[in-house]
């Protein structure tokens, strides 16, 4: 029953966040950020399929407001699957010198292959 409640909570959060879409107009073109899609991508990412020679890293701070970033962090911190995938991606990208030790993966866009980070 507890596992079902956790799954139901995660699905409801993802569904709610899927409604939050933010477009960007930074100096370089970046994709539209959909928080729900980032979370779904992080849940479904197959780390062995990531081509480290062709990784596009996008900083969500350029696309999301502080409230959206806080929601994203809360979801990541309260879900074991997301946290595990996040840690595995952090380690993979840090070991390949693609992100710094301070950068944190917060999502994956499965459609584009972009990996989204927070860079404090």
C-alpha positions in Angstrom: 0.0 0.0 0.0 2.9 2.4 0.9 4.5 1.7 -2.5 1.2 2.4 -4.3 0.8 5.7 -2.4 4.4 6.7 -3.4 3.8 5.9 -7.0 0.4 7.7 -7.0 2.1 10.8 -5.4 4.9 10.8 -7.9 2.5 10.4 -10.9 0.3 13.2 -9.6 3.3 15.5 -9.1 4.6 14.7 -12.6 1.2 15.3 -14.1 0.9 18.6 -12.3 4.4 19.7 -13.3 3.8 18.7 -16.9 1.5 21.7 -17.1 4.4 24.0 -16.3 6.0 25.1 -19.5 8.5 27.9 -19.7 10.0 29.2 -22.9 13.4 30.9 -23.0 15.0 33.6 -25.0 18.7 33.4 -23.9 21.7 34.5 -25.9 22.1 31.0 -27.3 19.0 29.0 -28.3 17.9 26.6 -25.7 15.0 24.2 -25.7 11.6 24.8 -24.1 11.7 23.5 -20.6 8.8 21.3 -19.4 9.4 20.3 -15.8 7.2 17.3 -16.0 9.1 16.0 -19.1 12.4 16.5 -17.3 11.3 14.4 -14.4 9.8 11.7 -16.6 13.0 11.7 -18.6 15.0 11.3 -15.4 12.8 8.4 -14.3 13.1 6.6 -17.7 16.7 7.5 -18.6 18.9 4.6 -19.6 22.4 5.7 -18.6 24.2 3.2 -20.8 22.6 4.9 -23.8 24.1 8.3 -23.1 26.7 9.2 -25.7 29.3 11.2 -23.7 30.8 12.6 -26.9 27.5 14.3 -27.9 25.9 15.5 -24.6 24.0 18.8 -24.6 23.9 20.3 -21.1 21.4 23.0 -20.4 21.3 25.1 -17.2 17.6 25.3 -16.0 18.4 28.5 -14.2 18.2 30.2 -17.6 14.7 28.8 -18.2 12.9 28.3 -14.8 12.0 30.7 -12.1 13.0 30.2 -8.5 9.7 28.7 -7.5 9.8 26.1 -10.4 13.4 25.2 -9.4 12.3 24.7 -5.8 9.4 22.4 -6.9 11.8 20.5 -9.1 14.3 20.0 -6.2 11.6 18.9 -3.8 10.4 16.3 -6.3 14.0 15.0 -6.8 14.8 14.9 -3.1 11.6 12.9 -2.2 11.8 10.1 -4.8 14.3 7.3 -4.5 14.3 6.4 -8.2 14.9 10.0 -9.3 17.6 10.5 -6.6 19.4 7.3 -7.7 19.3 8.2 -11.4 20.3 11.8 -10.6 23.4 10.5 -8.6 24.4 8.1 -11.4 24.2 10.8 -14.0 26.0 13.3 -11.8 28.9 10.8 -11.4 28.9 9.9 -15.1 29.1 13.5 -16.3 31.6 14.6 -13.6 33.9 11.7 -14.3 33.8 12.7 -18.0 34.5 16.3 -17.1 31.3 17.4 -18.7 29.9 19.1 -15.5 31.7 20.5 -12.5 31.5 19.1 -9.0 29.0 21.8 -8.1 26.6 21.1 -11.0 23.7 18.9 -10.3 21.6 17.0 -12.9 17.9 17.8 -12.5 16.3 16.3 -15.6 16.6 14.7 -18.9 14.7 15.4 -22.1 14.3 11.9 -23.6 13.1 13.4 -26.9 16.2 15.7 -27.5 18.7 13.9 -25.3 19.5 17.2 -23.5 20.6 16.9 -19.9 19.4 19.7 -17.6 21.5 20.9 -14.6 21.5 23.4 -11.8 24.8 25.2 -11.6 24.9 27.0 -8.2 
